[in-house]
């Protein structure tokens, strides 16, 4: 093959860095090595890619420009193919599916995802809602490799499981909500007079848990966290939010924490990290940010 990934990379580097020496520094090789690759490419193709004048930067010829713009499209794909092949050789998985839950997608979990992307950019990351993976066992098409969600009463068959956090609830309302304007502490009776946003019963929040969060007779049930968050910020009703999710909104002034005159010792929901034992190095890297394997 006359046009190889290496040759394209060298040509692009010379064009973008303005000289053979600058391209060599970028590529970690000598200027003469870069010049030799370009010269061999020109000889094999029987074209001139760069006009060279002593003391001046090499300039792409017409054919050089045409190949350069094509190289901008082709070279990254070839590099990605090479990295993927190297990843397979190293045992790194091609794709990693992580299932999350809106009420427990904390900043620490996002930090772990950011770190994973930085450490393993070649791994395709697939984020799904945990509700999509309820009935699926590991290695079934569409199942999650890793799950971060409130603990279930029964064990997840086929998954390793560790408790990594818990949900501590906070009473909150938008600045515009009447409860936010009340001075002093609020009573249970005060809450009864207003609508409350509450999670819908699901795999994690059964009837008993939802009842433990209810402080109003007028409930607005939300199947997804983004729905509850939007209505809460709109001032439609008050709600209870997990502390890590409430804190940024409280700090920004978008929400107000409601001070209560009672300590109800609300039920705390443990948060589990679950993973299939078949995960590769990228998955293990993610897990080890929370637990020691």
C-alpha positions as CSV (number, residue, x, y, z in Angstrom):
1,X,0.0,0.0,0.0
2,X,1.5,3.4,-1.0
3,X,-0.6,5.5,1.3
4,X,-0.3,4.3,4.9
5,X,-1.6,5.8,8.2
6,X,2.0,6.7,9.1
7,X,2.5,8.6,5.9
8,X,-0.8,10.5,6.2
9,X,0.0,11.4,9.8
10,X,3.4,12.7,8.9
11,X,2.0,14.7,6.0
12,X,-0.7,16.3,8.2
13,X,1.8,17.1,10.9
14,X,4.2,18.9,8.5
15,X,1.3,20.9,7.0
16,X,-0.1,21.9,10.4
17,X,3.2,22.6,12.2
18,X,4.9,24.4,9.3
19,X,8.2,22.5,9.1
20,X,9.8,19.1,9.2
21,X,11.6,19.8,12.4
22,X,8.4,21.0,14.2
23,X,6.5,18.0,12.9
24,X,9.3,15.8,14.2
25,X,9.1,17.3,17.6
26,X,5.3,16.7,17.6
27,X,5.7,13.1,16.4
28,X,8.7,12.4,18.7
29,X,11.1,11.7,15.8
30,X,13.9,13.6,14.0
31,X,13.3,16.1,11.2
32,X,15.2,13.9,8.8
33,X,12.9,10.9,9.6
34,X,9.9,13.1,8.7
35,X,11.5,14.3,5.5
36,X,12.4,10.7,4.5
37,X,8.8,9.5,5.0
38,X,7.4,12.4,2.9
39,X,10.1,11.9,0.2
40,X,9.4,8.1,0.0
41,X,5.6,8.9,-0.3
42,X,6.3,11.4,-3.1
43,X,8.5,8.9,-4.9
44,X,6.0,6.0,-4.6
45,X,3.1,8.2,-5.7
46,X,5.1,10.1,-8.3
47,X,3.8,13.4,-7.1
48,X,5.2,16.4,-5.2
49,X,3.3,17.0,-2.0
50,X,5.3,20.0,-0.7
51,X,7.1,22.9,-2.4
52,X,10.4,23.2,-0.6
53,X,12.4,26.5,-0.6
54,X,15.5,26.9,1.6
55,X,14.7,29.1,4.6
56,X,11.0,29.0,4.1
57,X,8.2,26.7,5.4
58,X,7.2,23.8,3.1
59,X,4.0,24.6,1.3
60,X,1.4,22.1,0.1
61,X,1.1,21.7,-3.6
62,X,-2.3,21.4,-5.3
63,X,-2.2,17.6,-5.1
64,X,-0.8,17.9,-1.6
65,X,-3.7,20.0,-0.5
66,X,-6.2,17.5,-2.0
67,X,-4.5,14.6,-0.2
68,X,-4.2,16.7,3.0
69,X,-8.0,17.4,3.2
70,X,-8.8,13.7,2.6
71,X,-6.2,12.8,5.2
72,X,-8.0,14.9,7.8
73,X,-11.0,12.6,7.4
74,X,-9.2,9.3,7.0
75,X,-6.3,9.5,9.4
76,X,-8.4,9.8,12.6
77,X,-10.4,6.8,11.6
78,X,-7.3,4.7,10.9
79,X,-5.8,5.8,14.3
80,X,-9.0,4.8,16.0
81,X,-8.9,1.4,14.3
82,X,-5.3,0.9,15.4
83,X,-6.2,1.9,19.0
84,X,-9.1,-0.5,19.0
85,X,-6.9,-3.3,17.8
86,X,-4.4,-2.5,20.6
87,X,-7.3,-2.4,23.1
88,X,-8.4,-5.9,22.0
89,X,-4.9,-7.2,22.3
90,X,-4.7,-5.7,25.8
91,X,-8.0,-7.1,26.8
92,X,-9.8,-3.8,27.0
93,X,-13.5,-4.0,26.2
94,X,-14.9,-2.3,23.1
95,X,-18.0,-1.0,24.9
96,X,-19.1,-0.5,28.5
97,X,-22.7,0.0,29.5
98,X,-23.4,1.8,32.7
99,X,-26.9,2.0,34.1
100,X,-27.7,5.0,36.4
101,X,-30.7,6.3,38.3
102,X,-31.7,9.9,38.3
103,X,-32.0,10.3,42.1
104,X,-28.6,8.8,42.7
105,X,-26.5,10.2,39.9
106,X,-24.2,12.1,42.2
107,X,-21.2,14.3,41.4
108,X,-18.8,11.7,42.6
109,X,-20.3,9.3,40.1
110,X,-19.9,11.8,37.3
111,X,-16.3,12.3,38.4
112,X,-15.8,8.6,38.0
113,X,-17.3,8.7,34.5
114,X,-15.1,11.6,33.5
115,X,-12.0,9.8,34.8
116,X,-13.0,6.7,32.9
117,X,-13.4,8.6,29.6
118,X,-10.0,10.2,30.1
119,X,-8.2,7.0,31.0
120,X,-9.9,4.8,28.3
121,X,-11.0,7.2,25.4
122,X,-11.1,4.2,23.0
123,X,-13.9,2.5,25.0
124,X,-17.4,3.3,23.7
125,X,-19.4,4.4,26.7
126,X,-23.2,3.6,26.7
127,X,-25.2,5.2,29.5
128,X,-28.7,3.9,30.1
129,X,-31.4,4.4,32.7
130,X,-31.4,1.6,35.3
131,X,-35.1,1.0,34.6
132,X,-34.1,-0.4,31.2
133,X,-32.0,-3.2,32.7
134,X,-34.3,-4.5,35.5
135,X,-35.3,-7.8,34.0
136,X,-32.0,-8.5,32.3
137,X,-29.2,-10.7,33.6
138,X,-25.5,-10.1,32.8
139,X,-24.3,-10.9,29.3
140,X,-27.9,-10.7,27.9
141,X,-28.2,-8.3,25.0
142,X,-28.9,-4.8,26.4
143,X,-27.9,-5.6,30.0
144,X,-25.7,-3.3,31.9
145,X,-22.1,-4.1,32.7
146,X,-22.2,-1.7,35.7
147,X,-25.2,-0.4,37.7
148,X,-25.3,2.5,40.2
149,X,-28.8,2.7,41.8
150,X,-30.7,2.3,45.1
151,X,-30.3,-1.1,46.6
152,X,-32.9,-3.7,45.8
153,X,-34.3,-6.0,48.4
154,X,-33.2,-9.1,46.5
155,X,-29.7,-9.8,45.2
156,X,-29.0,-9.1,41.5
157,X,-28.3,-12.5,40.0
158,X,-24.9,-12.6,38.3
159,X,-23.6,-9.3,39.6
160,X,-21.0,-8.4,42.3
161,X,-22.5,-5.9,44.6
162,X,-21.2,-3.3,47.1
163,X,-22.9,-0.5,49.0
164,X,-21.1,2.7,48.2
165,X,-23.4,5.5,49.5
166,X,-26.9,6.4,50.8
167,X,-29.7,8.8,50.1
168,X,-30.1,11.5,52.7
169,X,-33.2,13.5,51.9
170,X,-33.6,17.3,52.2
171,X,-36.9,19.3,52.1
172,X,-36.6,21.9,49.3
173,X,-38.7,24.4,47.3
174,X,-38.1,27.0,44.7
175,X,-37.5,30.6,45.8
176,X,-40.9,31.5,44.4
177,X,-42.8,28.8,46.4
178,X,-45.0,30.0,49.3
179,X,-43.2,27.7,51.7
180,X,-39.8,29.3,50.9
181,X,-41.2,32.6,52.1
182,X,-42.3,31.4,55.5
183,X,-40.1,32.6,58.3
184,X,-39.2,30.1,61.0
185,X,-39.7,26.4,61.1
186,X,-42.4,24.6,59.2
187,X,-44.8,22.0,60.7
188,X,-46.3,18.9,59.2
189,X,-49.5,20.8,58.9
190,X,-47.7,23.5,56.8
191,X,-46.7,20.9,54.3
192,X,-50.1,19.4,54.1
193,X,-51.4,22.6,52.6
194,X,-49.2,22.4,49.5
195,X,-48.6,20.0,46.6
196,X,-45.6,17.7,46.8
197,X,-43.5,16.2,44.0
198,X,-42.6,12.6,44.7
199,X,-41.0,9.7,42.9
200,X,-43.3,7.2,41.3
201,X,-43.4,3.7,42.7
202,X,-40.8,1.5,40.9
203,X,-38.3,-1.3,41.4
204,X,-36.5,0.6,44.0
205,X,-39.2,2.8,45.6
206,X,-42.0,0.5,46.7
207,X,-45.2,1.7,48.3
208,X,-43.8,1.6,51.8
209,X,-40.8,3.8,50.8
210,X,-42.8,6.3,48.9
211,X,-45.2,6.5,51.9
212,X,-42.3,7.4,54.1
213,X,-41.6,10.4,51.9
214,X,-45.1,11.7,51.7
215,X,-46.0,14.8,53.6
216,X,-49.0,16.1,51.6
217,X,-52.3,14.7,50.4
218,X,-51.8,16.3,47.0
219,X,-49.0,14.3,45.3
220,X,-47.5,14.8,41.9
221,X,-45.8,11.6,41.0
222,X,-42.8,11.7,38.6
223,X,-41.4,8.6,36.9
224,X,-38.1,10.3,36.1
225,X,-35.9,12.6,38.0
226,X,-35.7,15.3,35.3
227,X,-39.4,15.7,35.5
228,X,-39.4,16.2,39.2
229,X,-36.4,18.6,38.9
230,X,-38.1,20.8,36.2
231,X,-41.4,21.1,38.1
232,X,-39.6,21.8,41.4
233,X,-37.5,24.6,39.9
234,X,-40.7,26.0,38.3
235,X,-42.1,26.4,41.8
236,X,-45.1,24.1,41.3
237,X,-44.6,22.1,44.5
238,X,-42.1,21.3,47.2
239,X,-40.1,18.1,47.2
240,X,-37.5,16.0,49.0
241,X,-34.2,15.7,47.2
242,X,-31.1,13.6,47.9
243,X,-28.6,15.9,49.6
244,X,-25.8,15.7,46.9
245,X,-28.4,16.7,44.2
246,X,-30.0,19.4,46.4
247,X,-26.7,21.1,47.5
248,X,-25.7,22.6,44.1
249,X,-29.2,24.0,43.6
250,X,-29.2,25.4,47.2
251,X,-25.8,27.0,46.7
252,X,-26.9,28.6,43.4
253,X,-30.0,30.0,45.1
254,X,-32.4,28.2,42.8
255,X,-33.8,26.2,45.7
256,X,-34.4,27.0,49.4
257,X,-34.0,24.3,52.1
258,X,-37.1,24.2,54.2
259,X,-36.5,24.2,58.0
260,X,-38.8,21.7,59.8
261,X,-39.9,21.7,63.4
262,X,-39.6,17.9,63.6
263,X,-37.0,15.3,63.1
264,X,-38.7,12.4,61.3
265,X,-35.5,10.3,60.9
266,X,-36.4,9.7,57.3
267,X,-35.7,6.3,55.7
268,X,-32.2,6.2,54.2
269,X,-31.9,4.3,51.0
270,X,-28.5,2.5,50.4
271,X,-26.9,3.0,47.0
272,X,-25.4,0.0,45.4
273,X,-22.6,-0.4,42.8
274,X,-23.2,-3.7,40.9
275,X,-21.0,-5.1,38.1
276,X,-20.6,-8.2,36.1
277,X,-17.5,-10.3,36.8
278,X,-16.7,-10.4,33.1
279,X,-15.9,-6.7,32.8
280,X,-12.5,-5.8,31.4
281,X,-9.8,-3.4,32.5
282,X,-11.9,-0.3,31.8
283,X,-14.8,-1.5,33.8
284,X,-12.4,-2.6,36.6
285,X,-10.8,0.9,36.6
286,X,-14.3,2.4,37.0
287,X,-15.2,0.1,39.9
288,X,-11.9,0.7,41.7
289,X,-12.8,4.3,42.0
290,X,-15.4,3.2,44.6
291,X,-14.3,-0.1,46.0
292,X,-11.1,-2.1,46.3
293,X,-11.3,-5.2,44.1
